[in-house]
Amino acid sequence: MTKGGSHIILFILLAGMYACTSRKIFTSNYFTENEKALTEIETLYKKLSEQKPFAIGFTDRSFEYVSIEIITDSIKYINEFSITDQKMVDTLRKYALPEEGILELVLKMRAIHCIWVNTLDYYTNNQKRSLVFLSVKPVSVRLPFSAEKYLVLTFYQQPQYYDSDGNLLASRRLRKLRKINDETFRRLNDKVAYTVSEHFR
């Protein structure tokens, strides 16, 4: 191997180590600085989705258009609107969704670049539970030529279990990692875990 090739490999390794460390610092700092806003989004979304299931997210970089997945007993309807389009309000009314609450949610999400929020089911000790899955764009730390990353947060109703490295576990008795969309999540606090991913949902 040439000397130049060794330098390139060393640079890539050091850059990777720096990015991993920087992402942890960024994530912790971001969550601390925006915890109130993120918790408000999670709480409001949970309250609204309990009335009628839906998922919502932005589809453009300027945060002007949203996609709303409206979930009925048998069909999932997906609609995309400008956030200023009257058709969005008309559609929410058509499906008896809480329009004022969802419009408030959209504004809260837009304010901190929250790109997606929905509910996921999971099982622990053979009991079905749900979590709120929330994605923020973009994560500021990127390797050269790497894909865009998203900060993904999962909010749980009950305290979760983590290993000594802070990785989310499936349960206290079953010491294996709980993966969501094949991603490993790490501890932010007892009820919130995170990962940095190329996928926002």
N, C-alpha and C positions, 0 to 999 in steps of 0.2 A: 504493500500500500504506500502511495506517495505521501510526502509530508503534507501537501495541500489537502489530500483526501482525509488524513487524520484530523486536520484542523476543522474541516467541514463536519465530520462526525462529532467531534467534541463540541462544536458550536450547537449542533442540533440537540445533543444530550443536555447541555447546560440550559439551552432555551426551553426545553421541555420541563426541566426541573424548576426553572424560574416561573414558567407559566402555571404549573401546578400549585406552587406556593402562593403566587400572586392571586390565583383564582380563589383559594381558601380565604386569603385576606380580604379580597374584594367582596366575596359572598358574605362574610361575617360583617364587614363594615356596611355593605348595602342593606342587609337585613336590619341591622341596628338603627341605621338612619331612617329606614322606611317602614319599620315594624308597625307603626300605628296605621299607616295607609294600607299596607298589605293585610293587616288584620281586619280593617274595616271592609276591604273588598271580600275577604273570605267570609266574614260574618254576614254581610249583606247578600252575597251570592247564595250562601247556604239557606238563609231565610227565604229568599225568592224561589229557589229551586225546590224547596219543600212544598211550596204552593203548587208548582207545576214544573216538571223536569225540563231543563234546557241547558245548553252549553253556548258559550259566546266567545268570540275572539276577533281581533283586528286582522285584516287581510292585506294591508298596504303599509309602506314605510312611513307614510305621513299620518297614520292613525286617523283616517277620515272614513274608512269603510269597515263595517263589521259583518261577520258571518254569524248567524244565529241558528243553532240546531234545536228544533222544537220536537220534543219526544212525546209521542202519544202511545197508546196501548200497543199498537201494531206497526206504526210507521214513524220514521224519522224525517222531518221536513228540514231542508237546509235552504236558508235564504240569505242573500247578501244585499246590504243597503249602505247608502251614504248615511252618516249619523245625523244629517240634517234633512233626510228624506221623509216626507209624510207617510210614504208607503211602509216605513218601518213601524211607525205608531199604529197604522191601520192593521198591519199583520199581527202585532202584539195584541191588539184588541180582538182580532178575529179568533185567535187561539186562547183568549181569556188569560193572557199573561199580564203580570203587574207592570204596566207600561211606565209609570213614574219611577218605580224602583229600578227597573232595568235601565232606563235612561240615566238615572243617578249612578248606577254601576258602571255604565259605559264611560261616563266622565271621570269617575275615580280611576278606572283602569287606564284611560288615556293619560291622565296626569303623571303616572309613574311608568308609562310604557309597558303596562301589563298586557301581553298579547293574547292570552288565552286563559279561560277558567272553565272547569267542568268538575263533575263528580265521578269518582271511580269506586267500585265495590271491591272489597278484598275479604279474605277469611282469616281469622285467627282463633285457634282452639275450636275449630268447626263452627264458629259463629260468624255470620255475615255482618260486616261493618262497612262504613263508607268514609272516604276521605275527599278533601277538596284539593284538586290538582291545578296549580297556577303557574304560568310561565311569564317571564320578564325578558324583554329584548332591549338592547343587546347586552351581553357580558363584555366588559371593556377589554379584558385580557385575551389576546389572540396570538398564536404563533404565526410567523410569516407564512403566507400561502395557505393557511388553514381555513376550514369552513367556519361560517358564522356560528356562534354559540349562544345558547339561551340558559338563563338561570331558571331552573324548575324547582318549585317548592311544593311539598305535600303537607297539608294540615290535617291532623288527626283529632278525633274527639277524646281519645284516651292517651295517656302517656305511653310512649313506645319504648322498646328495648334496643340497646345498642351494645356493640362489642367494645373492647378496650381502645380500639382505634376510631371509635365514633361511627361505625357503619351500622345502618339500620338492620335489625334482626327480625326474622319472621315471628318469633315469640320468645318468651323467657326460657321455656323448656327446650325448644327446638333451636339450637344455636347455629342456624344457617341464615344467610343473608336474605332479606326480603327485597326482591328486585321488582321494579315497576317499569314496564316496557323495556325489559332487559337492561335496565340501568341500576347501578348501585347508588343508594342514597346515604347521606351522612347527616349527623346530628347538628341542628341549630339550637333546639331546645327540646324538652321532653315530648312536645307535641308537634314539632315542625322539623322536617328533614329536607335536604336539598341535593340536587346534582347539577352539573353543568353539562349540557347536551347539545348535539347538533339538531335535535328534534324538539319542537315546542309542545307536542301533544302525542 
